[in-house]
Amino acid sequence: MSRLDRITFEPSICHGQPTIRGLRYPVEGLLELLASGMTIDEVLGDYPDLERDDLLAALEFGALASGMRRVVPLGAA
């Protein structure tokens, strides 16, 4: 199940960077928060406009943007 429909590109919002549902939350910023060690629940607590599926969409977008054809969990390689 893809959640990519939650990712929007609008020139008038965040200079056309990919954002979540047209809100001013750039995907890049959300990925940085998750990469820093914040949990999904912590991010949702700090940003009540967001939903769990929004963060999962950001992760999906990041995986696709990295050019990988599949994602392998760490430790499984």
All heavy atoms as a GROMACS GRO file, in nm:
protein
  585
    1MET      N    1   0.084  -0.118   0.000
    1MET     CA    2   0.000   0.000   0.000
    1MET      C    3   0.088   0.124   0.000
    1MET      O    4   0.166   0.146   0.092
    1MET     CB    5  -0.087  -0.004   0.125
    1MET     CG    6  -0.160   0.123   0.152
    1MET     SD    7  -0.257   0.103   0.301
    1MET     CE    8  -0.286   0.272   0.336
    2SER      N    9   0.077   0.203  -0.101
    2SER     CA   10   0.156   0.325  -0.112
    2SER      C   11   0.083   0.441  -0.044
    2SER      O   12  -0.040   0.450  -0.048
    2SER     CB   13   0.179   0.360  -0.259
    2SER     OG   14   0.250   0.480  -0.268
    3ARG      N   15   0.160   0.525   0.017
    3ARG     CA   16   0.107   0.645   0.082
    3ARG      C   17   0.156   0.771   0.012
    3ARG      O   18   0.147   0.881   0.066
    3ARG     CB   19   0.147   0.646   0.229
    3ARG     CG   20   0.087   0.534   0.310
    3ARG     CD   21   0.144   0.531   0.450
    3ARG     NE   22   0.084   0.428   0.530
    3ARG     CZ   23   0.127   0.300   0.533
    3ARG    NH1   24   0.229   0.263   0.460
    3ARG    NH2   25   0.067   0.211   0.609
    4LEU      N   26   0.213   0.755  -0.106
    4LEU     CA   27   0.276   0.868  -0.176
    4LEU      C   28   0.178   0.977  -0.214
    4LEU      O   29   0.220   1.090  -0.243
    4LEU     CB   30   0.351   0.818  -0.299
    4LEU     CG   31   0.476   0.736  -0.269
    4LEU    CD1   32   0.538   0.686  -0.399
    4LEU    CD2   33   0.577   0.818  -0.189
    5ASP      N   34   0.047   0.949  -0.212
    5ASP     CA   35  -0.050   1.053  -0.245
    5ASP      C   36  -0.050   1.163  -0.138
    5ASP      O   37  -0.104   1.271  -0.160
    5ASP     CB   38  -0.189   0.994  -0.263
    5ASP     CG   39  -0.242   0.922  -0.140
    5ASP    OD1   40  -0.162   0.870  -0.061
    5ASP    OD2   41  -0.366   0.916  -0.125
    6ARG      N   42   0.012   1.138  -0.024
    6ARG     CA   43   0.022   1.239   0.083
    6ARG      C   44   0.135   1.338   0.056
    6ARG      O   45   0.142   1.441   0.122
    6ARG     CB   46   0.044   1.171   0.217
    6ARG     CG   47  -0.076   1.092   0.264
    6ARG     CD   48  -0.045   1.013   0.390
    6ARG     NE   49  -0.166   0.956   0.444
    6ARG     CZ   50  -0.242   1.014   0.538
    6ARG    NH1   51  -0.207   1.129   0.589
    6ARG    NH2   52  -0.352   0.954   0.580
    7ILE      N   53   0.222   1.306  -0.038
    7ILE     CA   54   0.334   1.394  -0.071
    7ILE      C   55   0.290   1.488  -0.182
    7ILE      O   56   0.241   1.444  -0.286
    7ILE     CB   57   0.457   1.313  -0.119
    7ILE    CG1   58   0.494   1.203  -0.020
    7ILE    CG2   59   0.574   1.405  -0.148
    7ILE    CD1   60   0.540   1.249   0.114
    8THR      N   61   0.304   1.619  -0.158
    8THR     CA   62   0.261   1.718  -0.256
    8THR      C   63   0.378   1.808  -0.294
    8THR      O   64   0.472   1.826  -0.216
    8THR     CB   65   0.145   1.802  -0.200
    8THR    OG1   66   0.185   1.863  -0.077
    8THR    CG2   67   0.022   1.717  -0.176
    9PHE      N   68   0.367   1.864  -0.413
    9PHE     CA   69   0.466   1.959  -0.465
    9PHE      C   70   0.388   2.081  -0.512
    9PHE      O   71   0.313   2.073  -0.609
    9PHE     CB   72   0.541   1.900  -0.585
    9PHE     CG   73   0.615   1.773  -0.555
    9PHE    CD1   74   0.549   1.651  -0.559
    9PHE    CD2   75   0.750   1.776  -0.526
    9PHE    CE1   76   0.618   1.533  -0.533
    9PHE    CE2   77   0.819   1.659  -0.500
    9PHE     CZ   78   0.753   1.538  -0.503
   10GLU      N   79   0.404   2.192  -0.444
   10GLU     CA   80   0.336   2.315  -0.482
   10GLU      C   81   0.437   2.428  -0.480
   10GLU      O   82   0.500   2.453  -0.376
   10GLU     CB   83   0.220   2.344  -0.388
   10GLU     CG   84   0.111   2.239  -0.395
   10GLU     CD   85  -0.007   2.269  -0.304
   10GLU    OE1   86  -0.037   2.389  -0.284
   10GLU    OE2   87  -0.066   2.173  -0.253
   11PRO      N   88   0.455   2.498  -0.592
   11PRO     CA   89   0.556   2.604  -0.599
   11PRO      C   90   0.539   2.711  -0.491
   11PRO      O   91   0.637   2.769  -0.446
   11PRO     CB   92   0.536   2.664  -0.739
   11PRO     CG   93   0.469   2.558  -0.817
   11PRO     CD   94   0.387   2.479  -0.719
   12SER      N   95   0.417   2.735  -0.447
   12SER     CA   96   0.392   2.841  -0.349
   12SER      C   97   0.415   2.795  -0.204
   12SER      O   98   0.406   2.875  -0.112
   12SER     CB   99   0.250   2.893  -0.363
   12SER     OG  100   0.157   2.789  -0.339
   13ILE      N  101   0.442   2.667  -0.185
   13ILE     CA  102   0.463   2.614  -0.050
   13ILE      C  103   0.604   2.557  -0.041
   13ILE      O  104   0.640   2.466  -0.116
   13ILE     CB  105   0.360   2.505  -0.015
   13ILE    CG1  106   0.219   2.566  -0.017
   13ILE    CG2  107   0.388   2.443   0.121
   13ILE    CD1  108   0.108   2.466   0.004
   14CYS      N  109   0.684   2.614   0.048
   14CYS     CA  110   0.822   2.568   0.071
   14CYS      C  111   0.903   2.561  -0.058
   14CYS      O  112   0.980   2.468  -0.080
   14CYS     CB  113   0.823   2.434   0.145
   14CYS     SG  114   0.752   2.441   0.309
   15HIS      N  115   0.881   2.660  -0.146
   15HIS     CA  116   0.957   2.671  -0.271
   15HIS      C  117   0.948   2.546  -0.357
   15HIS      O  118   1.042   2.510  -0.426
   15HIS     CB  119   1.103   2.706  -0.243
   15HIS     CG  120   1.120   2.827  -0.159
   15HIS    ND1  121   1.100   2.954  -0.207
   15HIS    CD2  122   1.153   2.842  -0.028
   15HIS    CE1  123   1.120   3.042  -0.111
   15HIS    NE2  124   1.151   2.978  -0.002
   16GLY      N  125   0.835   2.476  -0.351
   16GLY     CA  126   0.814   2.359  -0.434
   16GLY      C  127   0.877   2.231  -0.384
   16GLY      O  128   0.870   2.128  -0.450
   17GLN      N  129   0.937   2.236  -0.265
   17GLN     CA  130   0.992   2.113  -0.208
   17GLN      C  131   0.877   2.017  -0.177
   17GLN      O  132   0.765   2.060  -0.151
   17GLN     CB  133   1.066   2.142  -0.078
   17GLN     CG  134   1.192   2.220  -0.091
   17GLN     CD  135   1.256   2.243   0.045
   17GLN    OE1  136   1.208   2.196   0.147
   17GLN    NE2  137   1.366   2.316   0.046
   18PRO      N  138   0.905   1.886  -0.176
   18PRO     CA  139   0.799   1.792  -0.139
   18PRO      C  140   0.757   1.814   0.006
   18PRO      O  141   0.842   1.825   0.095
   18PRO     CB  142   0.862   1.654  -0.159
   18PRO     CG  143   1.008   1.676  -0.173
   18PRO     CD  144   1.030   1.818  -0.211
   19THR      N  145   0.627   1.826   0.027
   19THR     CA  146   0.572   1.846   0.161
   19THR      C  147   0.463   1.743   0.186
   19THR      O  148   0.421   1.671   0.096
   19THR     CB  149   0.513   1.988   0.177
   19THR    OG1  150   0.410   2.007   0.081
   19THR    CG2  151   0.618   2.096   0.162
   20ILE      N  152   0.415   1.742   0.308
   20ILE     CA  153   0.307   1.651   0.347
   20ILE      C  154   0.173   1.721   0.332
   20ILE      O  155   0.150   1.825   0.394
   20ILE     CB  156   0.326   1.605   0.494
   20ILE    CG1  157   0.456   1.531   0.512
   20ILE    CG2  158   0.207   1.522   0.540
   20ILE    CD1  159   0.467   1.399   0.439
   21ARG      N  160   0.088   1.667   0.248
   21ARG     CA  161  -0.051   1.711   0.229
   21ARG      C  162  -0.066   1.862   0.210
   21ARG      O  163  -0.163   1.922   0.254
   21ARG     CB  164  -0.138   1.666   0.346
   21ARG     CG  165  -0.155   1.516   0.353
   21ARG     CD  166  -0.248   1.470   0.465
   21ARG     NE  167  -0.192   1.490   0.596
   21ARG     CZ  168  -0.248   1.566   0.692
   21ARG    NH1  169  -0.361   1.626   0.671
   21ARG    NH2  170  -0.189   1.577   0.810
   22GLY      N  171   0.031   1.925   0.146
   22GLY     CA  172   0.022   2.068   0.122
   22GLY      C  173   0.046   2.153   0.246
   22GLY      O  174   0.035   2.275   0.240
   23LEU      N  175   0.079   2.089   0.357
   23LEU     CA  176   0.114   2.162   0.478
   23LEU      C  177   0.259   2.207   0.467
   23LEU      O  178   0.332   2.162   0.381
   23LEU     CB  179   0.095   2.072   0.601
   23LEU     CG  180  -0.046   2.014   0.621
   23LEU    CD1  181  -0.044   1.911   0.733
   23LEU    CD2  182  -0.144   2.125   0.651
   24ARG      N  183   0.302   2.289   0.553
   24ARG     CA  184   0.439   2.341   0.547
   24ARG      C  185   0.535   2.252   0.627
   24ARG      O  186   0.614   2.300   0.707
   24ARG     CB  187   0.443   2.485   0.596
   24ARG     CG  188   0.363   2.575   0.506
   24ARG     CD  189   0.384   2.722   0.536
   24ARG     NE  190   0.299   2.802   0.450
   24ARG     CZ  191   0.328   2.837   0.326
   24ARG    NH1  192   0.439   2.795   0.271
   24ARG    NH2  193   0.244   2.909   0.256
   25TYR      N  194   0.527   2.124   0.601
   25TYR     CA  195   0.617   2.026   0.660
   25TYR      C  196   0.695   1.959   0.548
   25TYR      O  197   0.646   1.864   0.487
   25TYR     CB  198   0.541   1.920   0.740
   25TYR     CG  199   0.467   1.974   0.859
   25TYR    CD1  200   0.328   1.978   0.860
   25TYR    CD2  201   0.535   2.021   0.970
   25TYR    CE1  202   0.259   2.027   0.970
   25TYR    CE2  203   0.466   2.070   1.080
   25TYR     CZ  204   0.329   2.074   1.079
   25TYR     OH  205   0.262   2.123   1.187
   26PRO      N  206   0.817   2.008   0.519
   26PRO     CA  207   0.895   1.943   0.414
   26PRO      C  208   0.931   1.800   0.451
   26PRO      O  209   0.963   1.769   0.566
   26PRO     CB  210   1.022   2.028   0.405
   26PRO     CG  211   0.988   2.158   0.472
   26PRO     CD  212   0.884   2.125   0.575
   27VAL      N  213   0.924   1.713   0.353
   27VAL     CA  214   0.959   1.572   0.373
   27VAL      C  215   1.101   1.562   0.427
   27VAL      O  216   1.127   1.484   0.519
   27VAL     CB  217   0.942   1.494   0.241
   27VAL    CG1  218   1.002   1.355   0.252
   27VAL    CG2  219   0.796   1.487   0.202
   28GLU      N  220   1.192   1.641   0.373
   28GLU     CA  221   1.331   1.637   0.416
   28GLU      C  222   1.344   1.662   0.567
   28GLU      O  223   1.417   1.592   0.637
   28GLU     CB  224   1.413   1.741   0.340
   28GLU     CG  225   1.558   1.747   0.380
   28GLU     CD  226   1.635   1.856   0.308
   28GLU    OE1  227   1.573   1.941   0.241
   28GLU    OE2  228   1.758   1.855   0.319
   29GLY      N  229   1.271   1.759   0.619
   29GLY     CA  230   1.277   1.789   0.762
   29GLY      C  231   1.226   1.675   0.847
   29GLY      O  232   1.282   1.646   0.954
   30LEU      N  233   1.120   1.611   0.802
   30LEU     CA  234   1.066   1.498   0.877
   30LEU      C  235   1.162   1.381   0.876
   30LEU      O  236   1.180   1.313   0.978
   30LEU     CB  237   0.929   1.458   0.821
   30LEU     CG  238   0.821   1.567   0.831
   30LEU    CD1  239   0.695   1.522   0.761
   30LEU    CD2  240   0.795   1.604   0.975
   31LEU      N  241   1.226   1.357   0.762
   31LEU     CA  242   1.325   1.249   0.756
   31LEU      C  243   1.443   1.279   0.848
   31LEU      O  244   1.496   1.188   0.912
   31LEU     CB  245   1.372   1.230   0.612
   31LEU     CG  246   1.268   1.173   0.515
   31LEU    CD1  247   1.321   1.174   0.373
   31LEU    CD2  248   1.224   1.034   0.557
   32GLU      N  249   1.482   1.405   0.856
   32GLU     CA  250   1.592   1.441   0.946
   32GLU      C  251   1.554   1.415   1.092
   32GLU      O  252   1.637   1.368   1.170
   32GLU     CB  253   1.630   1.587   0.926
   32GLU     CG  254   1.703   1.612   0.796
   32GLU     CD  255   1.729   1.759   0.769
   32GLU    OE1  256   1.684   1.846   0.848
   32GLU    OE2  257   1.794   1.788   0.667
   33LEU      N  258   1.431   1.445   1.129
   33LEU     CA  259   1.387   1.419   1.267
   33LEU      C  260   1.392   1.270   1.297
   33LEU      O  261   1.441   1.228   1.402
   33LEU     CB  262   1.245   1.472   1.288
   33LEU     CG  263   1.227   1.623   1.285
   33LEU    CD1  264   1.078   1.659   1.297
   33LEU    CD2  265   1.306   1.690   1.396
   34LEU      N  266   1.342   1.189   1.205
   34LEU     CA  267   1.342   1.044   1.226
   34LEU      C  268   1.484   0.990   1.227
   34LEU      O  269   1.518   0.903   1.308
   34LEU     CB  270   1.257   0.976   1.120
   34LEU     CG  271   1.106   1.008   1.127
   34LEU    CD1  272   1.035   0.958   1.003
   34LEU    CD2  273   1.044   0.950   1.253
   35ALA      N  274   1.569   1.043   1.140
   35ALA     CA  275   1.708   0.997   1.135
   35ALA      C  276   1.785   1.036   1.260
   35ALA      O  277   1.882   0.969   1.297
   35ALA     CB  278   1.777   1.053   1.011
   36SER      N  279   1.742   1.142   1.326
   36SER     CA  280   1.811   1.187   1.448
   36SER      C  281   1.779   1.098   1.567
   36SER      O  282   1.840   1.112   1.673
   36SER     CB  283   1.774   1.332   1.480
   36SER     OG  284   1.642   1.339   1.534
   37GLY      N  285   1.680   1.010   1.550
   37GLY     CA  286   1.646   0.918   1.657
   37GLY      C  287   1.508   0.940   1.717
   37GLY      O  288   1.466   0.863   1.804
   38MET      N  289   1.437   1.043   1.672
   38MET     CA  290   1.301   1.062   1.722
   38MET      C  291   1.213   0.948   1.673
   38MET      O  292   1.227   0.902   1.560
   38MET     CB  293   1.243   1.196   1.675
   38MET     CG  294   1.303   1.318   1.743
   38MET     SD  295   1.224   1.472   1.690
   38MET     CE  296   1.068   1.461   1.780
   39THR      N  297   1.123   0.906   1.758
   39THR     CA  298   1.027   0.804   1.718
   39THR      C  299   0.911   0.870   1.645
   39THR      O  300   0.890   0.992   1.654
   39THR     CB  301   0.972   0.726   1.838
   39THR    OG1  302   0.895   0.817   1.919
   39THR    CG2  303   1.084   0.664   1.921
   40ILE      N  304   0.834   0.789   1.576
   40ILE     CA  305   0.715   0.842   1.509
   40ILE      C  306   0.623   0.907   1.611
   40ILE      O  307   0.571   1.016   1.589
   40ILE     CB  308   0.644   0.731   1.429
   40ILE    CG1  309   0.726   0.696   1.305
   40ILE    CG2  310   0.502   0.773   1.390
   40ILE    CD1  311   0.671   0.584   1.221
   41ASP      N  312   0.605   0.843   1.725
   41ASP     CA  313   0.517   0.900   1.829
   41ASP      C  314   0.569   1.033   1.881
   41ASP      O  315   0.491   1.124   1.910
   41ASP     CB  316   0.499   0.801   1.943
   41ASP     CG  317   0.412   0.682   1.903
   41ASP    OD1  318   0.329   0.697   1.811
   41ASP    OD2  319   0.427   0.574   1.964
   42GLU      N  320   0.700   1.047   1.894
   42GLU     CA  321   0.757   1.174   1.940
   42GLU      C  322   0.734   1.285   1.837
   42GLU      O  323   0.698   1.398   1.874
   42GLU     CB  324   0.907   1.159   1.967
   42GLU     CG  325   0.937   1.077   2.090
   42GLU     CD  326   1.085   1.044   2.105
   42GLU    OE1  327   1.159   1.039   2.004
   42GLU    OE2  328   1.126   1.022   2.221
   43VAL      N  329   0.752   1.254   1.711
   43VAL     CA  330   0.728   1.354   1.606
   43VAL      C  331   0.581   1.393   1.605
   43VAL      O  332   0.547   1.512   1.600
   43VAL     CB  333   0.772   1.302   1.468
   43VAL    CG1  334   0.735   1.402   1.359
   43VAL    CG2  335   0.923   1.274   1.465
   44LEU      N  336   0.493   1.295   1.615
   44LEU     CA  337   0.350   1.325   1.617
   44LEU      C  338   0.311   1.409   1.739
   44LEU      O  339   0.224   1.495   1.730
   44LEU     CB  340   0.269   1.196   1.615
   44LEU     CG  341   0.280   1.112   1.487
   44LEU    CD1  342   0.202   0.982   1.502
   44LEU    CD2  343   0.236   1.190   1.366
   45GLY      N  344   0.378   1.386   1.851
   45GLY     CA  345   0.353   1.466   1.970
   45GLY      C  346   0.394   1.611   1.952
   45GLY      O  347   0.328   1.703   2.003
   46ASP      N  348   0.502   1.633   1.877
   46ASP     CA  349   0.551   1.769   1.854
   46ASP      C  350   0.476   1.840   1.742
   46ASP      O  351   0.472   1.963   1.737
   46ASP     CB  352   0.700   1.767   1.819
   46ASP     CG  353   0.789   1.740   1.940
   46ASP    OD1  354   0.738   1.739   2.054
   46ASP    OD2  355   0.910   1.718   1.919
   47TYR      N  356   0.419   1.764   1.650
   47TYR     CA  357   0.351   1.821   1.533
   47TYR      C  358   0.211   1.759   1.520
   47TYR      O  359   0.190   1.666   1.442
   47TYR     CB  360   0.433   1.796   1.406
   47TYR     CG  361   0.571   1.856   1.414
   47TYR    CD1  362   0.679   1.777   1.454
   47TYR    CD2  363   0.593   1.990   1.384
   47TYR    CE1  364   0.807   1.832   1.463
   47TYR    CE2  365   0.719   2.044   1.394
   47TYR     CZ  366   0.825   1.966   1.433
   47TYR     OH  367   0.951   2.019   1.443
   48PRO      N  368   0.114   1.810   1.595
   48PRO     CA  369  -0.019   1.749   1.600
   48PRO      C  370  -0.096   1.752   1.467
   48PRO      O  371  -0.193   1.679   1.452
   48PRO     CB  372  -0.092   1.827   1.709
   48PRO     CG  373  -0.014   1.952   1.727
   48PRO     CD  374   0.126   1.925   1.685
   49ASP      N  375  -0.052   1.834   1.371
   49ASP     CA  376  -0.118   1.836   1.240
   49ASP      C  377  -0.087   1.711   1.159
   49ASP      O  378  -0.158   1.680   1.063
   49ASP     CB  379  -0.071   1.956   1.156
   49ASP     CG  380  -0.116   2.088   1.214
   49ASP    OD1  381  -0.213   2.090   1.292
   49ASP    OD2  382  -0.055   2.190   1.180
   50LEU      N  383   0.020   1.642   1.196
   50LEU     CA  384   0.063   1.525   1.120
   50LEU      C  385  -0.005   1.397   1.170
   50LEU      O  386  -0.047   1.389   1.284
   50LEU     CB  387   0.215   1.508   1.130
   50LEU     CG  388   0.298   1.619   1.068
   50LEU    CD1  389   0.446   1.595   1.094
   50LEU    CD2  390   0.271   1.628   0.918
   51GLU      N  391  -0.011   1.300   1.080
   51GLU     CA  392  -0.065   1.168   1.111
   51GLU      C  393   0.043   1.063   1.086
   51GLU      O  394   0.138   1.087   1.011
   51GLU     CB  395  -0.186   1.139   1.021
   51GLU     CG  396  -0.297   1.241   1.037
   51GLU     CD  397  -0.405   1.227   0.930
   51GLU    OE1  398  -0.396   1.136   0.844
   51GLU    OE2  399  -0.497   1.310   0.932
   52ARG      N  400   0.027   0.948   1.147
   52ARG     CA  401   0.124   0.840   1.131
   52ARG      C  402   0.150   0.809   0.983
   52ARG      O  403   0.264   0.793   0.941
   52ARG     CB  404   0.073   0.715   1.204
   52ARG     CG  405   0.166   0.596   1.192
   52ARG     CD  406   0.112   0.477   1.271
   52ARG     NE  407   0.194   0.361   1.251
   52ARG     CZ  408   0.311   0.338   1.311
   52ARG    NH1  409   0.356   0.426   1.398
   52ARG    NH2  410   0.379   0.230   1.286
   53ASP      N  411   0.045   0.804   0.903
   53ASP     CA  412   0.062   0.775   0.761
   53ASP      C  413   0.143   0.883   0.689
   53ASP      O  414   0.206   0.856   0.588
   53ASP     CB  415  -0.073   0.755   0.692
   53ASP     CG  416  -0.129   0.616   0.713
   53ASP    OD1  417  -0.055   0.526   0.760
   53ASP    OD2  418  -0.248   0.594   0.683
   54ASP      N  419   0.142   1.006   0.740
   54ASP     CA  420   0.224   1.112   0.681
   54ASP      C  421   0.373   1.078   0.696
   54ASP      O  422   0.451   1.094   0.602
   54ASP     CB  423   0.197   1.246   0.749
   54ASP     CG  424   0.056   1.297   0.726
   54ASP    OD1  425  -0.004   1.264   0.621
   54ASP    OD2  426   0.006   1.370   0.813
   55LEU      N  427   0.411   1.031   0.814
   55LEU     CA  428   0.551   0.997   0.837
   55LEU      C  429   0.590   0.873   0.760
   55LEU      O  430   0.702   0.864   0.708
   55LEU     CB  431   0.577   0.980   0.987
   55LEU     CG  432   0.555   1.108   1.069
   55LEU    CD1  433   0.577   1.080   1.216
   55LEU    CD2  434   0.643   1.220   1.021
   56LEU      N  435   0.500   0.777   0.749
   56LEU     CA  436   0.528   0.659   0.668
   56LEU      C  437   0.541   0.697   0.521
   56LEU      O  438   0.624   0.641   0.448
   56LEU     CB  439   0.420   0.553   0.689
   56LEU     CG  440   0.414   0.494   0.830
   56LEU    CD1  441   0.297   0.397   0.842
   56LEU    CD2  442   0.545   0.427   0.868
   57ALA      N  443   0.465   0.795   0.475
   57ALA     CA  444   0.476   0.844   0.338
   57ALA      C  445   0.612   0.909   0.317
   57ALA      O  446   0.676   0.890   0.213
   57ALA     CB  447   0.364   0.943   0.307
   58ALA      N  448   0.659   0.986   0.416
   58ALA     CA  449   0.790   1.049   0.406
   58ALA      C  450   0.900   0.943   0.396
   58ALA      O  451   0.993   0.956   0.317
   58ALA     CB  452   0.814   1.141   0.526
   59LEU      N  453   0.889   0.838   0.476
   59LEU     CA  454   0.987   0.730   0.470
   59LEU      C  455   0.983   0.659   0.335
   59LEU      O  456   1.088   0.627   0.277
   59LEU     CB  457   0.962   0.630   0.583
   59LEU     CG  458   0.996   0.680   0.723
   59LEU    CD1  459   0.943   0.582   0.827
   59LEU    CD2  460   1.146   0.700   0.737
   60GLU      N  461   0.864   0.635   0.285
   60GLU     CA  462   0.851   0.571   0.154
   60GLU      C  463   0.913   0.659   0.045
   60GLU      O  464   0.987   0.611  -0.042
   60GLU     CB  465   0.704   0.544   0.124
   60GLU     CG  466   0.680   0.476  -0.010
   60GLU     CD  467   0.532   0.451  -0.039
   60GLU    OE1  468   0.446   0.478   0.048
   60GLU    OE2  469   0.505   0.405  -0.151
   61PHE      N  470   0.885   0.788   0.050
   61PHE     CA  471   0.940   0.881  -0.047
   61PHE      C  472   1.092   0.883  -0.039
   61PHE      O  473   1.161   0.880  -0.142
   61PHE     CB  474   0.884   1.022  -0.022
   61PHE     CG  475   0.931   1.124  -0.120
   61PHE    CD1  476   0.864   1.142  -0.240
   61PHE    CD2  477   1.043   1.202  -0.094
   61PHE    CE1  478   0.908   1.237  -0.332
   61PHE    CE2  479   1.087   1.295  -0.185
   61PHE     CZ  480   1.019   1.313  -0.304
   62GLY      N  481   1.146   0.886   0.082
   62GLY     CA  482   1.290   0.886   0.100
   62GLY      C  483   1.355   0.761   0.045
   62GLY      O  484   1.462   0.766  -0.018
   63ALA      N  485   1.292   0.648   0.065
   63ALA     CA  486   1.346   0.522   0.012
   63ALA      C  487   1.347   0.524  -0.140
   63ALA      O  488   1.446   0.483  -0.202
   63ALA     CB  489   1.263   0.404   0.064
   64LEU      N  490   1.240   0.572  -0.199
   64LEU     CA  491   1.234   0.578  -0.345
   64LEU      C  492   1.332   0.682  -0.401
   64LEU      O  493   1.396   0.659  -0.503
   64LEU     CB  494   1.092   0.608  -0.391
   64LEU     CG  495   0.991   0.497  -0.366
   64LEU    CD1  496   0.850   0.544  -0.397
   64LEU    CD2  497   1.026   0.374  -0.449
   65ALA      N  498   1.344   0.794  -0.333
   65ALA     CA  499   1.432   0.901  -0.380
   65ALA      C  500   1.579   0.862  -0.371
   65ALA      O  501   1.662   0.914  -0.445
   65ALA     CB  502   1.408   1.028  -0.299
   66SER      N  503   1.610   0.769  -0.285
   66SER     CA  504   1.750   0.726  -0.271
   66SER      C  505   1.795   0.640  -0.388
   66SER      O  506   1.913   0.611  -0.401
   66SER     CB  507   1.770   0.650  -0.140
   66SER     OG  508   1.711   0.522  -0.148
   67GLY      N  509   1.702   0.599  -0.472
   67GLY     CA  510   1.736   0.520  -0.589
   67GLY      C  511   1.741   0.371  -0.564
   67GLY      O  512   1.776   0.294  -0.651
   68MET      N  513   1.706   0.332  -0.444
   68MET     CA  514   1.706   0.189  -0.412
   68MET      C  515   1.583   0.123  -0.470
   68MET      O  516   1.474   0.181  -0.471
   68MET     CB  517   1.711   0.169  -0.261
   68MET     CG  518   1.836   0.225  -0.197
   68MET     SD  519   1.835   0.211  -0.017
   68MET     CE  520   1.840   0.036   0.002
   69ARG      N  521   1.598   0.001  -0.514
   69ARG     CA  522   1.483  -0.071  -0.567
   69ARG      C  523   1.410  -0.147  -0.458
   69ARG      O  524   1.295  -0.179  -0.470
   69ARG     CB  525   1.526  -0.167  -0.676
   69ARG     CG  526   1.577  -0.091  -0.794
   69ARG     CD  527   1.615  -0.176  -0.906
   69ARG     NE  528   1.671  -0.087  -1.006
   69ARG     CZ  529   1.668  -0.109  -1.132
   69ARG    NH1  530   1.617  -0.219  -1.177
   69ARG    NH2  531   1.719  -0.023  -1.215
   70ARG      N  532   1.480  -0.175  -0.350
   70ARG     CA  533   1.417  -0.240  -0.236
   70ARG      C  534   1.488  -0.195  -0.110
   70ARG      O  535   1.604  -0.155  -0.114
   70ARG     CB  536   1.419  -0.392  -0.247
   70ARG     CG  537   1.556  -0.451  -0.244
   70ARG     CD  538   1.551  -0.601  -0.273
   70ARG     NE  539   1.684  -0.655  -0.263
   70ARG     CZ  540   1.726  -0.738  -0.169
   70ARG    NH1  541   1.642  -0.779  -0.078
   70ARG    NH2  542   1.848  -0.781  -0.167
   71VAL      N  543   1.418  -0.201  -0.002
   71VAL     CA  544   1.474  -0.160   0.127
   71VAL      C  545   1.498  -0.285   0.209
   71VAL      O  546   1.408  -0.366   0.227
   71VAL     CB  547   1.380  -0.064   0.201
   71VAL    CG1  548   1.435  -0.028   0.337
   71VAL    CG2  549   1.357   0.060   0.117
   72VAL      N  550   1.621  -0.304   0.259
   72VAL     CA  551   1.656  -0.421   0.340
   72VAL      C  552   1.682  -0.370   0.482
   72VAL      O  553   1.766  -0.283   0.502
   72VAL     CB  554   1.782  -0.491   0.285
   72VAL    CG1  555   1.820  -0.608   0.373
   72VAL    CG2  556   1.759  -0.535   0.142
   73PRO      N  557   1.610  -0.420   0.581
   73PRO     CA  558   1.634  -0.377   0.719
   73PRO      C  559   1.777  -0.406   0.762
   73PRO      O  560   1.836  -0.505   0.720
   73PRO     CB  561   1.535  -0.460   0.801
   73PRO     CG  562   1.435  -0.511   0.703
   73PRO     CD  563   1.504  -0.520   0.571
   74LEU      N  564   1.834  -0.317   0.843
   74LEU     CA  565   1.968  -0.338   0.895
   74LEU      C  566   1.972  -0.468   0.972
   74LEU      O  567   1.879  -0.504   1.043
   74LEU     CB  568   2.010  -0.222   0.985
   74LEU     CG  569   2.026  -0.088   0.916
   74LEU    CD1  570   2.059   0.020   1.018
   74LEU    CD2  571   2.134  -0.093   0.810
   75GLY      N  572   2.080  -0.540   0.959
   75GLY     CA  573   2.093  -0.668   1.027
   75GLY      C  574   2.045  -0.785   0.943
   75GLY      O  575   2.074  -0.900   0.973
   76ALA      N  576   1.970  -0.757   0.837
   76ALA     CA  577   1.920  -0.863   0.752
   76ALA      C  578   2.014  -0.889   0.634
   76ALA      O  579   1.998  -0.986   0.565
   76ALA     CB  580   1.780  -0.829   0.699
   77ALA      N  581   2.107  -0.799   0.615
   77ALA     CA  582   2.199  -0.814   0.500
   77ALA      C  583   2.310  -0.912   0.530
   77ALA      O  584   2.345  -0.944   0.637
   77ALA     CB  585   2.258  -0.678   0.465
   0.00000   0.00000   0.00000
